[in-house]
Amino acid sequence: MAGLTAKFVQKAKEGRHCDGKGLYLLVGRTGCRSWILRVQVRGKRRDIGLGGVIFTVFGRPSEVGDDVPLEGRTHLTLAEARELSIRLRNAAKAGKDPAAELKRDRKLAPTFKEAVDATHAAQSHGWNDKEAKAFLSSLKNHAYELLGNKRVDAITADDIATALAPIWKAKPAMAKKVRRRVGVVLDYASAKGWRANAAPREQVRALTGKAKKGGNFPAMPYDDVPGYWTHLLGERETVGRLALRFLIATGARSIEVREAKWRHVDTERAEWGRPAELMRKSDQAHVVTLNEPALAILRKIALLLPNRGPDDFIFANRKGGMISDMTISKVMRDDDQPYVPHGFRTSLRTWAAEKQPFIPEPVAEAALSHVIPDAVIKAYNRAAFLDMRRKLLAQWGAYLSGAKWSAILPGDLVA
């Protein structure tokens, strides 16, 4: 009987296909392919699974993964399956248990997290520092929650699409980067023999559709924000809901809230100091004035998570680490809101423009930690500039909570 060919292995239909000398290609109903060796062991016939099928690259097997012994590989080309079957038949003739020989060096495929680290270690020498850091941080923030602990050989297109869903519409630019980086990891895993196939790019595209081009974040109209604030107050207090409320009260970015540590806040002065190393947009230290709703949230979180040190995250996960971006955005998704947390910065900015017309525009911009030329700040006097921001956010806090608030008049501003 003529042996199999690489082309036949790739296109074979469901069934068991013989290559000769006890080696078979098994194709399941879903198209899943694996190698089976039928061999006599101490007078008894046994079928031994050798692993999944990996196809050659441009007619030749990939050289990546050559450091893994043949017995330890979970996926094999036709040539590798033939070589392994010869070794195991020889082991059986020598009185050994071929199944035991196979398992001796074989390990489970690594998790996605482990594969990310391996990919980063192998490829980051060709990236600049920014790309190398972004590769890890983007996958940690947007892929680890669903994919992190899954074995790379078990990750499907549907898994990837589900992981991307929270940011596919809200953060299309980031979603595309995460999709590409997941693909890089799965391609590396495939080349290492940890999974049968490369990244399922076309299948993921079919499940997600096209990502919209970048634009403004969907923002809740400011007229609706107090009502949503009241809704959040009536729900069970979780770290995610408290973090979202703190974000709304301060006009901060999600990453700023998630990175906040207790040493950054001074509750007596009602200030939240953002050090320069955490200010990605400006690289300049920034102070956020804390209104009463924000201070109340800090008091509440201190009760929920007592005995916290100065270097602990304010909004920490169960292990004390930084919460993910999904932790905050999931609150809004669960509430069936068509908006995203980042959009509350627009809500605040629009409210300031329409309801606080006497607040100078640079003050409102600075309240959102937008970069303001130093000469502009000096023109108002730094102390007065901070005081105007404090008054603006204090009125925003009153507006949110349903307390009495008013438009700030020119006479209320420090000259």
C-alpha positions in Angstrom: 0.0 0.0 0.0 1.4 3.4 -0.9 2.1 5.7 2.0 0.3 9.0 2.7 1.4 12.4 1.3 1.5 15.7 3.0 -1.1 17.1 0.6 -3.4 14.1 1.4 -2.9 14.6 5.2 -4.0 18.2 4.9 -7.2 17.4 2.8 -8.2 14.0 4.0 -11.8 13.4 4.8 -13.3 11.8 8.0 -12.0 8.3 8.7 -8.9 6.3 9.5 -6.2 6.4 6.8 -3.2 4.0 6.7 0.3 5.1 6.0 1.8 1.7 6.5 3.7 -0.2 9.2 1.0 0.5 11.7 0.8 4.3 11.4 -2.7 5.8 10.8 -4.0 9.3 10.2 -7.3 9.7 12.1 -9.7 12.5 10.9 -12.7 13.3 13.1 -16.1 14.6 12.1 -15.0 18.2 12.9 -11.8 17.8 10.8 -9.5 17.3 13.8 -6.5 15.3 12.8 -4.3 13.0 14.9 -1.8 10.2 14.5 -2.4 6.6 15.8 0.2 3.8 15.9 -1.1 0.2 16.0 1.6 -2.0 17.5 2.1 -5.4 19.2 3.2 -5.0 22.8 4.0 -8.3 24.6 1.7 -10.2 22.2 -1.2 -7.8 22.5 -2.3 -5.3 19.9 -2.5 -1.7 21.1 -3.4 1.6 19.5 -1.2 4.4 20.8 -2.0 8.1 20.1 1.1 10.0 18.9 -0.4 13.5 18.9 -2.0 16.0 16.6 -1.1 16.8 13.1 1.0 19.8 12.2 1.5 20.8 8.5 4.7 21.8 6.9 5.6 25.4 6.1 6.2 26.0 2.3 6.9 22.3 1.9 9.2 21.9 4.8 8.7 21.6 8.6 9.3 24.6 10.8 12.7 24.7 12.5 11.1 26.3 15.6 10.7 23.7 18.3 13.7 21.5 17.2 15.0 21.7 20.7 12.0 19.6 21.9 12.6 15.8 21.7 10.4 14.0 19.1 8.7 12.0 21.9 7.8 15.3 23.7 6.1 17.0 20.9 2.3 17.1 21.0 1.9 17.7 17.2 3.8 16.1 14.4 4.3 16.4 10.7 3.9 13.2 8.5 7.7 12.7 8.5 7.9 13.2 12.3 5.1 10.7 12.9 6.8 8.1 10.7 10.1 8.6 12.6 8.4 8.4 16.0 6.4 5.3 15.0 9.7 3.6 14.0 11.2 4.4 17.4 8.2 3.2 19.3 8.0 -0.1 17.3 11.7 -0.7 18.1 11.0 0.0 21.8 8.1 -2.6 21.7 10.5 -5.1 20.0 13.0 -4.5 22.8 10.3 -5.4 25.4 9.6 -1.9 26.5 6.2 -0.2 26.8 6.0 2.3 23.9 3.2 4.3 25.6 5.4 4.8 28.6 8.3 5.9 26.4 6.0 8.4 24.7 4.7 9.9 27.9 8.1 10.2 29.6 9.1 13.4 27.8 5.7 14.7 26.8 4.2 17.6 28.7 1.0 19.5 28.4 0.8 22.5 26.2 1.5 25.7 28.1 -1.2 28.2 29.1 -1.7 31.4 27.0 0.1 33.4 29.7 3.1 31.1 29.6 3.1 31.2 25.8 3.0 35.1 25.9 6.1 35.1 28.1 7.8 32.6 25.8 6.9 34.6 22.7 8.1 37.9 24.3 11.4 36.3 25.3 12.0 34.9 21.8 10.9 37.9 19.7 11.2 41.1 21.8 14.8 41.6 20.8 13.5 42.9 17.5 11.1 45.4 19.0 11.6 48.8 20.5 11.1 49.2 24.3 7.6 50.8 23.8 6.3 47.9 21.7 7.9 45.3 24.0 6.1 46.8 27.0 2.8 47.3 25.1 2.8 43.7 23.9 2.7 42.5 27.5 0.4 45.1 29.0 -2.2 45.0 26.3 -2.6 41.2 26.5 -2.6 41.4 30.3 -5.3 44.0 30.4 -7.5 42.7 27.5 -6.8 39.0 27.0 -5.7 37.4 30.2 -9.0 37.4 31.9 -10.5 34.9 29.4 -7.5 33.4 27.7 -4.7 33.6 30.3 -5.2 30.2 32.0 -6.4 28.3 28.9 -3.9 26.0 27.2 -2.8 27.3 23.9 -3.9 24.1 22.1 -7.4 24.6 23.3 -7.9 28.3 22.3 -10.5 28.7 19.5 -11.6 31.5 17.3 -14.7 31.9 19.4 -12.5 32.3 22.6 -10.5 35.1 20.9 -13.7 36.9 19.7 -15.2 36.7 23.2 -12.1 38.1 24.7 -12.1 41.0 22.2 -15.8 41.7 22.6 -15.6 44.3 25.5 -13.2 46.5 23.5 -14.2 45.8 19.9 -16.5 48.7 19.7 -15.4 50.8 22.6 -11.6 50.7 21.8 -11.3 49.6 18.1 -7.7 50.6 17.8 -6.6 48.7 20.9 -8.8 45.8 19.9 -7.0 45.4 16.6 -3.6 45.5 18.4 -4.7 42.8 20.8 -6.1 40.6 18.0 -2.8 40.9 16.2 -0.7 40.2 19.3 -2.9 37.1 20.2 -2.2 36.0 16.6 1.6 36.4 17.1 1.4 34.2 20.3 -0.7 31.5 18.7 1.6 31.4 15.6 4.6 31.0 17.9 2.8 28.2 19.8 2.0 26.5 16.6 5.6 26.7 15.4 6.7 25.2 18.8 4.3 22.3 18.3 2.1 23.4 21.2 -1.0 23.6 19.0 -2.0 22.0 15.7 -2.8 25.2 13.8 -1.7 28.8 13.5 -3.8 31.6 14.7 -7.4 31.4 13.3 -7.4 35.0 11.9 -10.1 34.6 9.3 -12.4 32.8 11.7 -12.0 35.6 14.3 -12.7 38.2 11.6 -15.9 36.3 10.7 -17.0 36.4 14.3 -16.2 40.0 15.2 -16.9 41.7 11.9 -14.9 44.9 11.1 -13.8 47.2 13.8 -15.0 50.7 13.4 -12.5 53.4 12.7 -11.3 55.4 15.7 -13.5 58.2 16.8 -15.0 59.7 19.9 -15.8 57.4 22.9 -19.6 56.9 23.3 -20.5 59.3 26.1 -23.6 59.5 28.2 -25.4 62.9 27.9 -24.7 64.8 31.1 -28.4 65.2 31.7 -28.5 61.4 32.2 -25.5 61.1 34.4 -27.1 62.0 37.8 -29.8 59.3 37.2 -27.2 56.7 36.4 -25.2 57.8 39.5 -28.3 57.2 41.6 -28.7 53.8 40.0 -25.1 52.9 40.9 -25.8 53.9 44.5 -28.7 51.5 44.7 -26.6 48.5 43.5 -24.4 46.2 45.6 -21.1 47.9 46.3 -18.4 46.1 44.5 -14.8 47.2 43.7 -15.8 47.7 40.0 -18.8 49.9 40.8 -16.9 52.0 43.3 -14.1 52.4 40.8 -16.6 53.5 38.1 -18.2 56.0 40.5 -14.8 57.4 41.4 -14.0 57.7 37.7 -17.3 59.6 37.1 -16.7 61.9 40.2 -13.2 62.9 39.2 -13.3 62.8 35.5 -10.3 60.5 35.5 -9.3 57.9 32.9 -9.9 54.3 33.7 -6.1 53.5 33.8 -5.6 56.4 36.3 -8.3 55.0 38.6 -6.9 51.5 38.3 -3.3 52.6 39.1 -4.3 54.8 42.0 -2.5 53.8 45.3 -3.2 55.0 48.8 0.0 57.0 48.9 -1.3 59.1 46.0 -4.2 60.6 47.9 -4.3 63.2 50.7 -7.8 63.1 52.1 -7.2 66.0 54.5 -6.3 68.3 51.6 -8.8 66.5 49.3 -6.2 65.9 46.6 -5.1 63.0 44.5 -1.6 63.4 43.2 -0.7 61.6 40.0 3.1 61.2 39.8 4.8 62.0 36.5 5.6 58.3 35.7 1.9 57.5 35.6 0.9 60.4 33.4 1.1 58.8 29.9 -0.3 61.7 28.0 2.0 64.5 29.4 4.7 62.9 31.6 4.0 65.7 34.1 2.8 65.2 37.6 -0.9 66.2 38.0 -3.2 66.9 41.0 -6.8 66.0 40.9 -9.0 67.8 43.4 -11.4 65.5 45.2 -15.0 66.4 45.7 -17.3 65.0 48.4 -18.6 62.0 46.3 -15.0 61.0 45.6 -13.9 61.3 49.2 -17.0 59.3 50.3 -15.9 56.5 47.9 -12.4 56.5 49.4 -13.9 56.2 52.9 -16.1 53.3 51.7 -13.3 51.4 50.0 -11.2 51.8 53.1 -14.0 50.0 55.1 -14.3 47.3 52.5 -10.6 46.7 52.2 -9.1 47.6 55.6 -5.4 47.4 56.6 -4.1 48.6 53.3 -0.6 50.1 53.0 0.5 53.2 51.2 1.7 51.2 48.2 -1.5 49.1 47.9 -3.9 49.8 45.1 -7.0 51.6 46.2 -9.3 49.6 43.9 -7.6 46.2 44.3 -8.7 42.8 43.0 -9.0 39.8 45.4 -5.3 39.2 45.2 -4.4 42.8 45.9 -3.3 43.5 42.4 -4.6 46.1 39.9 -8.1 45.5 38.6 -8.4 45.1 34.8 -10.1 47.5 32.5 -12.9 45.0 32.1 -13.7 45.2 35.8 -14.9 48.8 35.3 -16.4 48.5 31.8 -18.3 45.3 32.7 -20.4 47.3 35.1 -21.8 49.4 32.3 -22.2 46.4 30.0 -24.2 44.6 32.7 -26.4 47.7 33.0 -27.0 47.5 29.2 -25.5 51.0 28.7 -24.4 51.8 25.2 -21.6 54.1 26.6 -18.1 53.5 27.9 -16.4 54.7 31.1 -14.1 57.0 29.2 -17.1 58.8 27.8 -17.8 60.3 31.2 -14.9 62.7 30.6 -16.8 64.1 27.7 -20.0 64.2 29.9 -18.1 66.3 32.4 -16.4 68.5 29.8 -19.7 69.2 28.0 -21.4 70.0 31.3 -18.7 72.4 32.2 -18.9 74.2 28.9 -22.7 74.5 29.0 -23.5 74.9 32.8 -20.3 76.6 33.9 -19.6 79.1 31.2 -17.5 81.4 33.4 -15.0 78.7 34.1 -12.0 79.5 31.9 -11.5 76.8 29.2 -7.9 75.9 30.4 -9.3 75.2 33.9 -11.9 72.7 32.5 -9.2 71.1 30.3 -6.8 70.8 33.3 -9.5 69.2 35.4 -9.4 66.4 32.8 -5.6 66.3 33.0 -5.3 67.5 29.4 -1.9 69.1 28.7 -2.0 72.8 29.3 0.9 75.1 28.4 2.7 76.2 31.5 2.5 79.8 30.4 -1.3 79.6 30.5 -1.3 78.2 34.1 1.1 80.9 35.2 -1.2 83.5 33.8 -3.9 82.5 36.3 -1.5 82.0 39.2 -1.0 78.3 40.1 -2.8 78.5 43.4 -5.8 80.2 41.8 -5.8 77.8 38.9 -6.0 74.8 41.3 -8.7 76.6 43.4 -10.8 77.1 40.2 -10.5 73.4 39.4 -11.5 72.5 42.9 -14.7 74.6 42.6 -15.6 73.1 39.3 -15.3 69.6 40.5 -17.1 70.4 43.7 -20.1 71.6 41.7 -19.9 68.5 39.5 -20.0 66.4 42.6 -23.0 68.2 43.9 -24.7 67.9 40.4 -24.1 64.1 40.4 -25.4 63.5 43.9 -28.5 65.6 43.6 -27.3 68.2 46.1 -27.8 71.9 45.5 -25.4 73.2 42.9 -25.0 76.4 41.1 -23.1 78.0 38.2 -19.8 79.5 39.3 -19.9 83.2 38.7 -16.9 85.5 37.9 -17.0 86.9 41.4 -16.6 83.4 42.8 -13.3 82.9 41.0 -10.0 83.8 42.5 -8.3 86.4 40.3 
